[in-house]
Amino acid sequence: MLAVNYSTLRNNLKGYCDKATDDNETVIVTRKDEKNVVILSLENFNMLSKAARNTAYLNKIEKSRQDIEKGRTYTFTIDELFSMENITATEMQDIAQQHIYMCY
């Protein structure tokens, strides 16, 4: 990880961009009033973005697993599911409330 001030970066932008892409460096650009920014390769940015999405997805799975353990589930027949195909979210919630087998 490198830290460089804005003026130094401006005078050698290509070199710091090359460090980010070729050497996998993260470049922190320091600016006045702590308005710092980071330069990193697109590959590293994509990996960080994917990791954040995966974390959010895994958190949803964990919450769902906890809901199942606590009995917060809905059970529908296939016919009921087909009949819900074109309904609004509010209508779906109303139907789900009628079909709760186990509740909080």
Secondary structure, DSSP 8 states (H G I E B T S, - for coil): -EEEEHHHHHHTHHHHHHHHHHS---EEEE-GGG--EEE--HHHHHHHHHHHHHHHHHHHHHHHHHHHHTT-EE---HHHHHHTTT--HHHHHHHHHHTEEE--
